[in-house]
Amino acid sequence: MNIGEKIKDLRQSKMMTQQQLAGDMITRNMLSRIENGAALPSVPTVVYLADRLNIPAGYLLADDKDAFLYQKISIISDIKKAYSDREFLIARSLCSKLSEIDESDDEINYIISECDFGIATDAILSGNLHNARRYLDESLEYAKKTVYRTSEVESMCCICFRYIGKISPTLNSDIIDDVSTSIVVCNDIFCNYILALEGVENGAFDSGRIAQDTCTEFFQKHIEIKRCMKGRNYSEALKQLDELFVSVDKIPPTVLYDIYCDFEECFKNLDDYHGAYDHSNNKMRQLEKLLSGD
């Protein structure tokens, strides 16, 4: 990319007209000639345009490799802030602009992998499971592109695939065949919730410890309900399910499906087949919503 192309690309990305960028120092016609490669700007003009574009002048004069570094330096703080604020789509979009210039940058590929995982877990909780599946696979793809250690994010993707795979076997990975890989604990609240659920189901897990340390209060309560059900204390589990159901303003759609399953199981084991039938219908309606993406 030559200097004129860089100026035009930056101007358009900032939604500036040629007249706005030209300002008082050069004419719009001169700027047009520079952008089209018909004229080369003087050093003072380069400094002037760079200042108006809010970038280092060196970026406009650098070769493609150095230009990538200049651009990375200029937006990496925005990427980190968006990621810290859990604005994963914004952070990923900024990273993608850099990836278009250099697809081999390990740091950017690692951040994209982490962002994809964040987007995927948000999609799971919002009930958009097909979108979640897509971003989990993309997270795994970008993890393979970096030399950074990505075993944790890869394991977390496997954990999430196991969770959505229980809802529908069609929600499987195109990247990996075996999702049984696991970790004992991680920094992701939702993954720790899934691990706690799996631990209760396996009957060999102190779910209370994990819940207290790394899960939200809602997830803690649901894990405790699972423990009651595992101990065949269905009356207590049903009582806690009722309390949980009415105490939460908006239960995540995916978790709501699981709760309907719990209701159905409790009613069945208490020989209340009318209640089991009602919640079986609720479960199937919720599943249709999850798989349709609504």
URQUI-V867652 format. One record per residue. N is the residue number from 0. RES is the residue in one letter. SS is DSSP state (hx for helix, st for strand, lp for the rest). PHI is phi in whole degrees, -180 to 180 (NA if undefined). Layout:
n->[N	N]
res->[RES	RES]
ss->[SS	SS]
phi->[PHI	PHI]
This chain:
n->[0	1	2	3	4	5	6	7	8	9	10	11	12	13	14	15	16	17	18	19	20	21	22	23	24	25	26	27	28	29	30	31	32	33	34	35	36	37	38	39	40	41	42	43	44	45	46	47	48	49	50	51	52	53	54	55	56	57	58	59	60	61	62	63	64	65	66	67	68	69	70	71	72	73	74	75	76	77	78	79	80	81	82	83	84	85	86	87	88	89	90	91	92	93	94	95	96	97	98	99	100	101	102	103	104	105	106	107	108	109	110	111	112	113	114	115	116	117	118	119	120	121	122	123	124	125	126	127	128	129	130	131	132	133	134	135	136	137	138	139	140	141	142	143	144	145	146	147	148	149	150	151	152	153	154	155	156	157	158	159	160	161	162	163	164	165	166	167	168	169	170	171	172	173	174	175	176	177	178	179	180	181	182	183	184	185	186	187	188	189	190	191	192	193	194	195	196	197	198	199	200	201	202	203	204	205	206	207	208	209	210	211	212	213	214	215	216	217	218	219	220	221	222	223	224	225	226	227	228	229	230	231	232	233	234	235	236	237	238	239	240	241	242	243	244	245	246	247	248	249	250	251	252	253	254	255	256	257	258	259	260	261	262	263	264	265	266	267	268	269	270	271	272	273	274	275	276	277	278	279	280	281	282	283	284	285	286	287	288	289	290	291	292	293]
res->[M	N	I	G	E	K	I	K	D	L	R	Q	S	K	M	M	T	Q	Q	Q	L	A	G	D	M	I	T	R	N	M	L	S	R	I	E	N	G	A	A	L	P	S	V	P	T	V	V	Y	L	A	D	R	L	N	I	P	A	G	Y	L	L	A	D	D	K	D	A	F	L	Y	Q	K	I	S	I	I	S	D	I	K	K	A	Y	S	D	R	E	F	L	I	A	R	S	L	C	S	K	L	S	E	I	D	E	S	D	D	E	I	N	Y	I	I	S	E	C	D	F	G	I	A	T	D	A	I	L	S	G	N	L	H	N	A	R	R	Y	L	D	E	S	L	E	Y	A	K	K	T	V	Y	R	T	S	E	V	E	S	M	C	C	I	C	F	R	Y	I	G	K	I	S	P	T	L	N	S	D	I	I	D	D	V	S	T	S	I	V	V	C	N	D	I	F	C	N	Y	I	L	A	L	E	G	V	E	N	G	A	F	D	S	G	R	I	A	Q	D	T	C	T	E	F	F	Q	K	H	I	E	I	K	R	C	M	K	G	R	N	Y	S	E	A	L	K	Q	L	D	E	L	F	V	S	V	D	K	I	P	P	T	V	L	Y	D	I	Y	C	D	F	E	E	C	F	K	N	L	D	D	Y	H	G	A	Y	D	H	S	N	N	K	M	R	Q	L	E	K	L	L	S	G	D]
ss->[lp	lp	hx	hx	hx	hx	hx	hx	hx	hx	hx	hx	hx	lp	lp	lp	lp	hx	hx	hx	hx	hx	lp	lp	lp	lp	lp	hx	hx	hx	hx	hx	hx	hx	hx	lp	lp	lp	lp	lp	lp	lp	hx	hx	hx	hx	hx	hx	hx	hx	hx	hx	hx	lp	lp	lp	hx	hx	hx	hx	hx	lp	lp	hx	hx	hx	hx	hx	hx	hx	hx	hx	hx	hx	hx	hx	hx	hx	hx	hx	hx	hx	hx	hx	lp	lp	lp	hx	hx	hx	hx	hx	hx	hx	hx	hx	hx	hx	hx	hx	hx	lp	lp	lp	lp	hx	hx	hx	hx	hx	hx	hx	hx	hx	hx	hx	hx	hx	hx	hx	hx	hx	hx	hx	hx	hx	lp	lp	hx	hx	hx	hx	hx	hx	hx	hx	hx	hx	hx	hx	hx	hx	hx	lp	lp	lp	lp	lp	lp	lp	hx	hx	hx	hx	hx	hx	hx	hx	hx	hx	hx	hx	hx	hx	hx	hx	hx	lp	lp	lp	lp	lp	lp	lp	lp	lp	lp	lp	lp	lp	lp	lp	lp	lp	lp	lp	lp	lp	hx	hx	hx	hx	hx	hx	hx	hx	hx	hx	hx	hx	hx	hx	lp	lp	lp	lp	hx	hx	hx	hx	hx	hx	hx	hx	lp	lp	hx	hx	hx	hx	hx	hx	hx	hx	hx	hx	hx	hx	hx	hx	lp	lp	lp	hx	hx	hx	hx	hx	hx	hx	hx	hx	hx	hx	hx	hx	hx	lp	lp	lp	lp	lp	hx	hx	hx	hx	hx	hx	hx	hx	hx	hx	hx	hx	hx	hx	hx	hx	hx	lp	lp	lp	hx	hx	hx	hx	hx	hx	hx	hx	hx	hx	hx	hx	hx	hx	hx	hx	hx	hx	hx	hx	lp	lp]
phi->[NA	-82	-63	-66	-65	-63	-63	-64	-62	-67	-60	-69	-66	-97	57	-104	-81	-62	-65	-65	-74	-63	60	-101	-85	-129	-85	-63	-63	-65	-62	-62	-66	-65	-64	-88	82	-84	-149	-104	-76	-75	-59	-60	-69	-60	-62	-63	-66	-62	-65	-71	-89	60	-136	-66	-61	-61	-63	-71	-95	-78	-76	-60	-65	-69	-63	-61	-63	-60	-68	-63	-61	-73	-121	-63	-66	-67	-63	-65	-66	-62	-65	-63	-86	61	-91	-66	-65	-67	-61	-67	-62	-64	-65	-63	-62	-72	-64	-66	-84	-142	-79	-102	-70	-64	-64	-66	-63	-65	-64	-61	-60	-67	-64	-59	-65	-62	-62	-65	-68	-61	-67	-61	-68	-87	92	-94	-73	-67	-67	-61	-58	-61	-75	-64	-67	-66	-61	-66	-63	-71	-63	-75	-87	-113	-86	-67	-71	-123	-61	-69	-67	-65	-65	-65	-62	-63	-60	-68	-64	-63	-67	-75	-68	-72	-76	-154	-67	-76	-91	-103	-83	-91	-99	-127	-94	-108	-105	-77	-56	-144	-132	-73	-155	-145	-92	-98	-62	-66	-66	-65	-63	-63	-62	-66	-61	-65	-64	-63	-62	-79	72	-139	-144	-83	-63	-62	-66	-63	-61	-66	-82	-135	-115	-73	-61	-62	-64	-58	-65	-67	-63	-64	-62	-62	-65	-62	-67	-64	-85	64	-93	-72	-65	-67	-62	-66	-61	-69	-64	-60	-64	-67	-64	-92	-92	-109	-62	-143	-78	-52	-53	-69	-69	-61	-59	-63	-67	-61	-62	-64	-57	-60	-64	-63	-63	-60	-74	-98	61	-102	-77	-67	-64	-63	-64	-59	-78	-65	-65	-60	-62	-69	-65	-66	-63	-60	-63	-63	-81	-88	87	-74]
